[in-house]
């Protein structure tokens, strides 16, 4: 099993969520975050044309899902396809091994708990 953390543009959340659901991956958590990467922020015009300022921490959306080893590549490819704009700031995907998962309601463990 693997935990997939994907940092994407907030406006791409619905597209990614729907794309994941269409391939049978419906269990996700979503967190609104701020951060920066290669994009290093944006420069914006000040109020009424008074100079400019840099916003170096941009709003992003973090998706978290745990999938079986067999579904890891499918999840990654689906996220990339739905989230990609081709511009800097499209995000990152991190894959983290998961040693176990337990469903609290039933006590099921491993992939059965997913």
Phi, psi and omega per residue, in radians:
X1 nan 2.660 3.125
X2 -2.420 2.510 2.980
X3 -1.661 2.250 3.102
X4 -1.904 2.139 3.031
X5 -1.953 2.133 -3.133
X6 -2.119 2.199 3.046
X7 -1.750 2.076 -3.062
X8 -2.299 2.983 3.024
X9 -1.184 2.393 -3.124
X10 -0.988 -0.622 -3.105
X11 -1.249 -0.165 3.121
X12 -1.675 -0.014 -3.069
X13 -0.996 -0.899 -3.098
X14 -1.071 -0.725 -3.138
X15 -1.105 -0.758 -3.131
X16 -1.197 -0.794 3.138
X17 -1.030 -0.789 3.134
X18 -1.173 -0.679 3.126
X19 -1.140 -0.739 3.105
X20 -1.107 -0.744 3.125
X21 -1.100 -0.626 -3.109
X22 -1.187 -0.359 3.078
X23 -1.814 0.223 3.039
X24 1.545 0.224 3.133
X25 -1.894 1.641 -3.011
X26 -1.851 -0.323 -3.090
X27 -1.469 1.771 3.125
X28 -2.395 2.735 2.960
X29 -2.052 2.531 -3.096
X30 -2.231 2.328 3.116
X31 -2.306 2.333 3.044
X32 -1.481 2.209 -3.078
X33 -2.301 2.944 2.957
X34 -2.161 2.609 3.137
X35 -3.074 -3.051 3.082
X36 -2.670 2.665 3.107
X37 -2.430 -2.344 -3.124
X38 -1.072 -0.464 -3.126
X39 -1.122 -0.588 3.099
X40 0.942 0.540 3.060
X41 1.554 -3.014 -3.127
X42 -2.359 2.733 3.036
X43 -1.818 2.239 -3.106
X44 -2.125 2.670 3.101
X45 -1.271 2.485 3.111
X46 -1.306 3.028 -3.131
X47 -1.124 2.377 3.116
X48 0.903 0.645 3.056
X49 1.286 0.254 -3.139
X50 -1.495 1.600 3.087
X51 1.088 -2.801 3.124
X52 -2.507 2.900 3.124
X53 -2.489 2.773 -3.109
X54 -1.859 2.255 2.997
X55 -1.815 1.866 -3.025
X56 -1.753 -0.052 3.049
X57 -2.105 1.962 -3.032
X58 -1.796 2.594 3.084
X59 -1.194 2.333 3.093
X60 -2.392 2.953 3.078
X61 -2.110 2.302 3.103
X62 -1.895 2.167 3.052
X63 -1.779 2.446 3.067
X64 -2.254 2.257 3.049
X65 -2.565 2.573 3.081
X66 -1.955 2.220 -3.068
X67 -2.297 2.809 3.058
X68 -1.176 2.811 3.083
X69 -0.975 -0.678 -3.118
X70 -1.135 -0.484 -3.099
X71 -1.708 -0.021 -3.078
X72 -1.070 -0.889 -3.108
X73 -1.132 -0.668 3.124
X74 -1.076 -0.745 3.124
X75 -1.119 -0.793 -3.137
X76 -1.063 -0.880 -3.114
X77 -1.087 -0.659 3.139
X78 -1.159 -0.766 3.118
X79 -1.094 -0.807 -3.129
X80 -1.042 -0.832 -3.100
X81 -1.065 -0.716 -3.074
X82 -1.425 -0.471 -3.030
X83 -1.683 -0.323 -3.011
X84 -1.256 2.268 2.975
X85 -1.935 -0.312 -3.083
X86 1.594 -0.005 -3.130
X87 -1.854 2.757 3.080
X88 -1.047 2.481 -3.130
X89 1.697 0.131 3.127
X90 -1.182 -0.413 3.038
X91 2.127 -2.945 -3.124
X92 -2.497 2.738 3.047
X93 -2.210 2.316 3.104
X94 -2.072 2.393 3.129
X95 -2.039 2.150 -3.048
X96 -2.169 2.197 3.111
X97 -1.079 2.464 3.091
X98 -2.062 2.171 -3.092
X99 -1.420 -0.478 3.138
X100 -2.840 2.750 3.016
X101 -2.429 2.440 -3.129
X102 -2.239 2.219 3.043
X103 -1.435 2.062 -3.064
X104 -1.059 -0.753 -3.060
X105 -1.057 -0.736 -3.007
X106 -1.969 -0.297 -3.074
X107 1.458 0.014 3.103
X108 -1.027 2.565 -3.117
X109 -2.224 2.854 3.113
X110 1.222 -2.624 -3.110
X111 -1.081 -0.437 3.096
X112 -1.119 -0.440 -3.138
X113 -1.410 -0.231 -3.121
X114 -1.347 nan nan
